[in-house]
Amino acid sequence: MARLGCRVVTADAVCVDGAPVGIAEALEYKLLNKPPGVVSTAKDPHGRPTVVDLVPCDSRIYPVGRLDAESEGLLILTNDGPLAEYLMHPRGGVEKEYLVAIDRKATPHLLGALRRGIEVDGELLVAKRVGQLSNTTLRIVLKQGKNRQIRRMLSACGFEVTRLVRTRIGTLVDPSLAPGQSRDITTDELIALRTGGRLAR
């Protein structure tokens, strides 16, 4: 018989009028720097390493969106469905920023095409912002988040991506996080992600 003030642990079975009552799973928020060769799924039928394998967590967490296997960089894993939907849906307006190395010198025509938008397989793919860091390195900011969007856009212009690294998700950045490492996302970082505010660094 439970009394007011009793604490419940996960091993306890709680019933009300004979009906079992579930215990809400604690929400988890992890930031991973995904290395190449790891797939952005919870399980892989081909036995490849997954991002979930790299993140120690007692709860069942899932990646928010995807980075293809050969791409690198920041990836959020969580069991917070509403936050995941907000971050992935275009109406959330959450930017993702990438450093992109290409196989030859970028041209003014390429930069203009990326900014104007390129139709690929019936979809108009547009970069929100494009900057050139060197002859063969671009900084690209997206809001659309279409499947393999950057690779498809550059391929349509005759360029090949040799390396792609996601460096920012909304306000969330961490240049000190090594490839393959993960950490908890702080409360302040979560608030900034949800509100679009920027944290001082």
N, C-alpha and C positions, 0 to 999 in steps of 0.2 A: 504493500500500500504506500503510494507516494504521498508526501506531505509538502506543503508550500515551502519553497526554498530548497528542495532536494536538487542536487546536480545530477545530470544525465551524462554518461559517457557513451562512446560509440558501441561498446559491448552490451549495453543495456537494451532490452526490448521494452518499448513504451507502448501501452495500449490505452485507449479511451473507450469505455463501454465495450470492451472486448475487441475493438478494432485496432490493428497496429498503426502507429503514427511514425512516419519517416523523420529522420534527422537530416536537416539540410547540410549538404557538403560545404565545407569552408571554401571560399573563393580564393583562387590562386592566380597570380600574375607573374609570369616569368619573361625575361628578355634573354634571348639566345643570339650569339654571333654564329650563324650557320656557316660551317666550312663547305667547300665543294665536295660533291660525291655523296651527300646526305639528302634524302628525299623529305619533302615537307608534308608528311602524313604521319598518322599514329601507328599504322601497320603497313607493311609492304609485302605483297604476295610473292615477290621475287627474292625476299630475304635481304634486301639492301638495308643499310643502317638508316634509321629515321631520326627526325629531330626530337621526338619524344624519348628516344634512347639516350640522348645527350643531356636531358634535363632531369635531375633528381627531384621527384615529387611524389608524395603519397596519394594525391588525388589524381583522377583521370583528367588530363588536360589535352588540349588540341591546338594546333597551330592556327593563327589568325591569318588567313590568306596563304599564299604559297610563294616560295622561291623555287625555281626549277632546280634540278639536281646539280647542275654545273654552276649555278649562281651562289653568291655568298652574301653574308651580311645580317642585318638585324631582323629578327623574327620574334613576334610575341606569341606566347603559348598561355592559354587560360582556360578555365571552365566557366567563365562569365559570358553566357550567350549574348545578352544585350550589348555588352561592350564589343564583342567580336563583330556583331552585325553592324554596329555604328562605324567601326573602323574600316570595314570592307565595303559598305554601301556607298555609292557615289554621292548620295545626298548628304552624307556626313562631311564631305569635303576634306577628308584627312589626306594630306600630302604624303607621298613617299619619294625620297630622294635617292639617287643612284649615281655612283661613279662608273663610267662605262669606257672600257678600252676597246678600240676598233683596229681593224687590220691595216688601215692605211690612212693617209692624211684626210681630215675632215674638210669639206668644201663649203663655201657659202650656200650653195644650192642645198646641200644636205641639211644644214642648220635651219634654213628657211622652211624646208619641207617638213621637218619635225615639228616646227612651231605652228605651221598652217594646218597640219594634219595630213595623214596618208590613208587612203582607202586600201584595206587589205582584207581579202575574203569577204567583201561586202560590209566590213566594219570601218568606220572612220576613227582612226587612232591618232590622238593628239597629245603632245607633251605640253604641260602647263608652262614650263620654263626650260630653256636649254642654254647652257654655258659651255664654252670651250676652255679647258684648262691647259691643253697642249695640242700639238698637231693631231695626236691620236687618242686624246682623252677628253671625254665629255662629262658634264654634270647635267643630269636630266631629272626633272621633277614631274611626277605624275599625280593625277587625281582619279583617272579612270580605273586603273588596275585590271586591265584586260589580260587574258592568258598570254604569257610570253610577249607582252606588248612591245617592249623595247627591242628585243631580238627580231620580232616581225617587222617593225618599222624600219630598222636599219637594213635588214635583208631586202626589203622592198626597194631600197635605194641603192642596192648593190654593195653594201658593207657587211662585214662579218664582225660579230662581237667576240673579242678574245678574252675579256674578263668583265664581269658585272657584279658590283658590290652595292647592296642597299645600306646607306649610311644614316638614314633618318626615317622615322615613322611619326608623322605629325610633329610634336615637340620633343619626341624621344630620340636622344642621341647618346652614344657612349663609345668614344674612340679608344678607351682603355680596355674594353672587353675583348679578350683574345679569341681567335677562331676556336670554336668548340666549347667555349665557356658560356655559362649562363648565370643569371642572378635574379633576385626578386626585384620587381618594379616597385618603387617607393610610392607612398601615399601622395606625396607632392607631384610626382610624375604622372600618376593616374589622374589627378585633378586637372593637371595641365593638358593631358591627352583628351579628356572629356570636354574641356572648355575651350581648347585651342589657344590657351595662354602660354606664354613662354617663360621658362624658368631661367633665372640668372645662373651663369656658370662661371 
